Amino acid sequence: MEQDIPGLRQTFLDEAHELIEELEGRLLALERHPGDRGLLDGLFRCAHSLKGGSAAFGLARMSHFTHTLEDVFERLRDGRLGVDKGLLNYLLRSVDTLRGMIASAGEGTEYRGEGAKYPSALDLSPPPLDLEIRFEPDPLLFQRGLDPLQILREVASAGESVEVTADLSSLPALAEMDPERCYLAWTIRLQGANQGAVEEAFEFVREGSVVHIAELSGDRGLPPPQVPKPETLTLRVATDKVDRLLNLVGELVTTQSMVAQIVTRFTPDRLAQLEATVAQMDRHTRDLQERAMAVRMLPIRTVFSRFPRLVRDLCHVQGKQVRIETSGEATELDKGVMEAMRDPLIHLVRNAVDHGIEPPEMRRQAGKPEVGRLTLRAYQQSGSIFVEIADDGEGLDRERILSRVRENGMVSSDDPLTDAEVFAFIFRPGFSTADKVTEVSGRGVGLDVVKRSVETLGGSITIQSERGRGTTFRVKLPLTLAILEGQSVQVGGETYVVPLASIIESLQPKRELLNRVLGDAEAITIRGRVLPMLRLHRLFGVAPRAEDPTRGFAVIVEHDGGRVALLVDELLDQQQVVIKSLETNLQKIRGVAGATILGDGRVALILDVPELVLLNRTPRARRELLELVH
């Protein structure tokens, strides 16, 4: 059992995170519905569960803190306290304190932060004390119908940590012992004790008994419990997912046994049977891969649940009113992707509140409701996850952005740019149109980090904005970081993988569609649209099968509305590949997102489509690309 304690403690810490999230969500709902009895009952249950679990695993400070929260919720339930802004602010700060306590417990360290300060109007019970109690029970206590051990248990529950020592000096010989009499005395030391609760436990035993309660000095208190640091992070998985995974493993083992038996006794007439069994194993393997990936999938509500509190705090600082709406919270995303996207999404939400949505007075003058609207939406489409952060604020000022871009010499005054290309400049490092940057954020300050984080995950981010109507950031993310649906292509003697989600179409170019622009740059015309053409063999220094583009294939790829034609020698098959990072042992290679191992054991590079598209977007970038490939 002792070996299971660390695992059980980690299970409690995982559940505590969920309880704290529920606690915060119910508090935010209580602000809108202050008289809701169901919300109050739920808050009390959360605090009670946290108190019991923390006490069971020696988290004394947390146990006492949640015990006090229980008292507050009980007073709210019976009407002794009313819900007001000051109380809610205190309770929400208490949630932050609990998060800090859980984080410290997970790291095996003592929580050093301060607890939330109670409003003076709450008139809560006196602060906890470290007590030493001497209890010498009446020898006839049993005959009076009282159990000394039950009394000790009640006393122990009134403190954070307990140490009990029995005095055996009055214990007679076994032959002289009377089972109806009390002989033992106890010394009880309590850390973080509620003195009123201790006195209540002894209320019915004072007559004929000796009870002496003394306060200990701070240096005599019990040492805080040591919590071992967990060695690994855990992932909570639904039981049905595990059951399906185990059932499939059983089927795979059975199929493997069939293959082994056929191979052991193989004859030419059993070839068809072997092929059918191998095909069955292939199906099981693919199913196993999908179900193993599903184990790491979590609903995005775990991220969305943080934003109502964030928006509330920002509105309090800036004097704004914002209503947050969410949809698609059940959309599942790989845990690794979700963890990596937590901070970028928080930054986008902060930007929407800080710079997107106007103060109430400005909204009223513009004919808008004083309460702004922030919408978070998640959905799955075409093998990718999309997350949209939309506000109904003032929108991006296209002309101001373009003016600042031209002032900085990023583009020439006569270079035509689409709305998407203009808005993309706010992702440049340090770019901002704001005259001053607030303490919360600045539109463009830090957005380069957001874009880089998204693209590191193999995703993309686009902007739609209308002046005076609002702005929408649309983030496209892969379902998982481990597996990629790709199109294999042949260039000379090498094989490369192009992410399937980035491919628009593939074709064999005709002579009349090819032309040159900007001197050495090549282009291809597809249905009236001129696209830059990039010869992969020049980029990677590979000898092609033929220099004539009409003998190869053009793979049209897209990113953020920009398109590029990649010239390859041959199109191979489409397949799922396992992504391997190159940056662990090698430096960053331009145009390469990673690598994979093919079925024949060879290594194939996975192309970085966003970078290849970016390299062709502006004249300066195209010059850099020409220098790279020549």
Buried (B, 14 or more C-beta within 10 A) or exposed (E): EEEEEBEEBBBBBBBBBBBBBBBBBBBBBBBEEBEBEEBBEBBBBBBBBBBEBBBEBBBBBBBBBBBBBBBBBBBBBEEEBEBEEEBBBBBBBBBBBBBBBBBBBBEEEEBEEEBBEBBEEBEEEEEBBBBBBBBBBBBEBBEEEBEBEEBBEBBBBBBBBBEBEEBEEEEEEEEEEEEEBBBBBBBBBBBBBBBEBBBEBBEEBEEEBEBEBEEBEEEEBBEBBEBEEBEEEEEEBEEEBEEBBEEBBEBBEEBBEBBEEBEEEEEEEEEEEBEEBBEBBEEBBEBBBEBBBBBBBBBBBBBBBBBBBBBBBBBEEBEBBBBBEBEBBEBBBBBEBBBBBEEBBBBBBBBBBBBBBBBBEBBEEEEBEEBBBBBBBBEEEEEBBBBBBBBBBBBBBBEEBBEBBEEEEBBEEEEEBEBEBBBBBBBBEEBBBBEEBEEBBBBBBBBBBBBEBBBEBBBBBBBBBEEEEBBBBBBBBBBBBBBBBBBBBBBBEBBBBBBBBBBEEBEEBEEEBBEEEEEEBBBBBBEEEEBBBBBBBBBBEBEBBEEEBEEBBBBBBBBBBBBBBBBBBEBBEEBEBEBEEBEEEEEEBEBBBBBBEBEEEEEBBBBBBBBBBBBBBBEEBBBBBBEEBE
